[in-house]
Structure formats: C-alpha cells, structure tokens
C-alpha cells in the first residue's frame, strides 16, 4: 500500500487519486491516515472509543467561510488514525455511526435541503428572528449550520399529516423538521 503525505490517504497504486502526485512511498504503520469528517460532538464520542481501544488518532477542527461569517466556533473534526489501526478504527466508526440516531437524522435532514420550506412568511420570519439574522439570504446556510452542530436530533414520533417530527436541539435554538415534507418550524 502507498501513502500520500499531502492528502494523508492510502492507495493500492503509487499515485494519489485526489492530488495526482505520483511515485508515492510505501505506507508505514505510524502514518496518520484520513478516516472521516464528523461533527464536533460525534467526534468527541469517537475519540473516547479510540482512546479505550488504544488507537492513536489526530484531529483537525475544520469549518468553512459560513462559520466565521456567523461567528460560530469551528463545528467539525477531521479524524486521522495510524495506518496499523486504520481498519479497526474504521470498524468502530461504522459501528458508532449505525448506532447513532442523531448522526443518521442529521444526514437525512441535510440530504433534503432542497425540500426545506416554511408554513408561510410569518413562520419564516419567526425563524429569522430567532436566529438573529437581519435578512433572509443567509437563512438556509444558517439552519444548515445549526443542524450540523446540533447536540441532539430526535425523532419524536407521529405529528400532523402522518409525518414524524424531528427535533433539532442546539446550544441556543430548537428547530422542528417534518420528516417527509421537511417543513421547518420553531
Ligand atoms: Zn495526495
């Protein structure tokens, strides 16, 4: 197996699929390899498990321009683990993801951004006000942030119109999404 020092990725062949560098060197047991990018909260949970399993890891907090625009903290972690424990770390990560309903629901909500909508203008204005935005151009981006950073996302069961309510709790706001139509409410 070969290792790209720039991308921290491992390949069968000696060229990097992501940056194109050729003649990669052989991977060493202690090389840190990119595992995944996850939310800060989920990242903390994964790291706890890695510690218990004796897996050496490295994390890099990452964000994007939007985060600094809203003066929020960096919300995600990139996680790297040493090559000799990479498969074990991957198994743990997959197990935790499968059993973490918050992460699954976040994925579901974020995968349906194109369906997000509000009951009416008043409902939309309420959300804008609650999020302390001065105008609505940033609204969707801001809600995306909130979902990504939420500490908990729960399915609270059947609501009106045969839809389930998905409750998204962050530090400062609670949002509701309808499970099928993706209507947003406070
Ligand atoms: Zn590369």
Boltz pocket constraint, residues with backbone or C-beta under 6 A from the ligand:
constraints:
  - pocket:
      binder: B
      contacts: [[A, 4], [A, 5], [A, 6], [A, 7], [A, 8], [A, 16], [A, 17], [A, 18], [A, 19], [A, 20], [A, 21]]
      max_distance: 6.0
